[in-house]
């Protein structure tokens, strides 16, 4: 016998932050949508009271049941431990990269810049965009192009005097992809990032003029 109420954190088939209830005719409620409709209800009444909050919740649930939205799976999963690891890595990488760039500006010699292509293991649009945003948040490198057809990020790096530095930049992007996928990816995508990285493109590492 199936349970009458199931939440998304116990059922990977459900959309994130949602619940499903019912025994014969299953209904899915999007909890963030219900919260947002409740906030709109409170703004319409301009008074924060328990009566308005409860009434807003009832109206929001009734609207969601009367006008259900089509079920769309964006391929987003929330993994608490993965999100925590990604946040810690981003904070550490932003700090160390910021110190490195500052030293290069004030104390170091001029370095040769380059544009490298880094092929990713996951080809979904969501993971491709999330990895590009995460890489762009770290000083010292910026995304100049995202090629969706080949799932390749083209990255401008400031420190490209030696081939080892270019390879280190690629490994950093692959590490960011792995952490991003383990924080928000599906089981299939997590299995993909566990595989070795793909070989870099022939054009990777071409020095910038």
VOFI-354736 format. One line per field, with one value per residue (C-alpha): x, y, z; chain; residue number from 1. Coordinates in steps of 0.5 Angstrom, whole numbers, plus 500, padded with zeros to 3 digits. Layout:
<nodes>
x = [X, ...] $
y = [Y, ...] $
z = [Z, ...] $
ch = [A, ...] $
i = [NUM, ...] $
</nodes>
This chain:
<nodes>
x = [500, 503, 504, 499, 504, 511, 516, 522, 527, 525, 523, 528, 522, 519, 521, 525, 522, 515, 510, 506, 499, 493, 492, 489, 489, 496, 497, 504, 504, 510, 512, 516, 510, 505, 509, 510, 502, 501, 506, 502, 496, 499, 501, 494, 491, 497, 496, 501, 496, 495, 488, 491, 497, 492, 487, 493, 496, 489, 488, 494, 493, 486, 489, 495, 490, 485, 490, 496, 502, 505, 510, 517, 523, 529, 534, 536, 537, 539, 544, 546, 553, 555, 552, 556, 563, 561, 560, 567, 571, 568, 570, 577, 578, 576, 580, 587, 585, 584, 591, 595, 592, 593, 601, 601, 598, 603, 609, 609, 612, 607, 605, 602, 595, 591, 584, 583, 578, 575, 571, 566, 563, 556, 552, 546, 544, 543, 550, 553, 551, 552, 559, 560, 557, 561, 568, 567, 566, 573, 578, 584, 579, 573, 568, 568, 564, 560, 559, 553, 554, 560, 559, 566, 567, 572, 576, 581, 587, 592, 597, 599, 607, 608, 604, 603, 599, 594, 593, 592, 587, 583, 584, 581, 575, 574, 574, 569, 564, 565, 563, 557, 554, 555, 551, 545, 546, 542, 545, 547, 550, 554, 556, 559, 563, 566, 569, 576, 576, 575, 582, 582, 581, 587, 585, 586, 592, 592, 596, 592, 595] $
y = [500, 507, 512, 518, 524, 523, 529, 530, 529, 522, 521, 523, 522, 529, 536, 539, 542, 539, 534, 529, 526, 522, 514, 513, 520, 523, 530, 534, 541, 546, 548, 554, 556, 556, 560, 565, 565, 566, 572, 575, 574, 577, 583, 584, 584, 589, 586, 580, 576, 568, 568, 571, 567, 561, 563, 565, 558, 555, 559, 558, 550, 551, 555, 549, 544, 547, 549, 544, 546, 541, 537, 539, 536, 541, 536, 539, 535, 538, 534, 538, 535, 537, 544, 545, 542, 547, 553, 551, 550, 557, 561, 558, 558, 565, 567, 564, 566, 573, 573, 570, 576, 581, 579, 579, 586, 589, 585, 580, 580, 581, 574, 571, 571, 565, 562, 555, 550, 546, 540, 538, 531, 533, 536, 538, 546, 546, 543, 547, 554, 552, 550, 557, 561, 558, 558, 566, 567, 566, 571, 570, 567, 569, 565, 568, 563, 557, 552, 548, 543, 540, 542, 546, 552, 557, 560, 566, 565, 570, 566, 562, 562, 554, 548, 546, 552, 551, 544, 546, 551, 545, 541, 547, 547, 540, 540, 545, 541, 535, 539, 543, 536, 533, 539, 539, 534, 527, 520, 519, 526, 524, 518, 522, 526, 520, 518, 521, 528, 528, 530, 537, 540, 541, 549, 549, 553, 558, 564, 570, 576] $
z = [500, 498, 503, 503, 503, 500, 500, 495, 499, 500, 493, 487, 482, 485, 483, 488, 494, 493, 496, 493, 496, 495, 494, 487, 484, 486, 486, 487, 490, 489, 496, 494, 489, 495, 499, 494, 493, 500, 500, 495, 499, 505, 501, 498, 505, 508, 515, 517, 522, 523, 520, 514, 513, 514, 509, 504, 505, 504, 498, 495, 496, 493, 487, 485, 486, 481, 476, 476, 472, 468, 471, 468, 470, 470, 472, 478, 485, 491, 495, 502, 503, 495, 496, 503, 499, 493, 498, 502, 495, 492, 498, 499, 491, 491, 497, 494, 487, 489, 493, 487, 482, 487, 488, 480, 479, 485, 485, 480, 473, 467, 465, 458, 458, 454, 452, 453, 451, 456, 454, 460, 462, 463, 457, 460, 459, 467, 469, 463, 465, 473, 472, 467, 473, 478, 474, 473, 480, 481, 480, 475, 470, 466, 461, 454, 450, 452, 446, 447, 441, 444, 452, 452, 456, 453, 459, 459, 464, 466, 468, 462, 461, 462, 459, 466, 468, 463, 465, 472, 469, 466, 472, 476, 471, 471, 479, 479, 474, 479, 485, 481, 479, 486, 489, 483, 478, 477, 479, 471, 471, 478, 475, 469, 473, 476, 470, 467, 464, 456, 452, 451, 444, 439, 440, 447, 450, 444, 447, 446, 442] $
ch = [A, A, A, A, A, A, A, A, A, A, A, A, A, A, A, A, A, A, A, A, A, A, A, A, A, A, A, A, A, A, A, A, A, A, A, A, A, A, A, A, A, A, A, A, A, A, A, A, A, A, A, A, A, A, A, A, A, A, A, A, A, A, A, A, A, A, A, A, A, A, A, A, A, A, A, A, A, A, A, A, A, A, A, A, A, A, A, A, A, A, A, A, A, A, A, A, A, A, A, A, A, A, A, A, A, A, A, A, A, A, A, A, A, A, A, A, A, A, A, A, A, A, A, A, A, A, A, A, A, A, A, A, A, A, A, A, A, A, A, A, A, A, A, A, A, A, A, A, A, A, A, A, A, A, A, A, A, A, A, A, A, A, A, A, A, A, A, A, A, A, A, A, A, A, A, A, A, A, A, A, A, A, A, A, A, A, A, A, A, A, A, A, A, A, A, A, A, A, A, A, A, A, A, A, A, A, A, A, A] $
i = [1, 2, 3, 4, 5, 6, 7, 8, 9, 10, 11, 12, 13, 14, 15, 16, 17, 18, 19, 20, 21, 22, 23, 24, 25, 26, 27, 28, 29, 30, 31, 32, 33, 34, 35, 36, 37, 38, 39, 40, 41, 42, 43, 44, 45, 46, 47, 48, 49, 50, 51, 52, 53, 54, 55, 56, 57, 58, 59, 60, 61, 62, 63, 64, 65, 66, 67, 68, 69, 70, 71, 72, 73, 74, 75, 76, 77, 78, 79, 80, 81, 82, 83, 84, 85, 86, 87, 88, 89, 90, 91, 92, 93, 94, 95, 96, 97, 98, 99, 100, 101, 102, 103, 104, 105, 106, 107, 108, 109, 110, 111, 112, 113, 114, 115, 116, 117, 118, 119, 120, 121, 122, 123, 124, 125, 126, 127, 128, 129, 130, 131, 132, 133, 134, 135, 136, 137, 138, 139, 140, 141, 142, 143, 144, 145, 146, 147, 148, 149, 150, 151, 152, 153, 154, 155, 156, 157, 158, 159, 160, 161, 162, 163, 164, 165, 166, 167, 168, 169, 170, 171, 172, 173, 174, 175, 176, 177, 178, 179, 180, 181, 182, 183, 184, 185, 186, 187, 188, 189, 190, 191, 192, 193, 194, 195, 196, 197, 198, 199, 200, 201, 202, 203, 204, 205, 206, 207, 208, 209] $
</nodes>
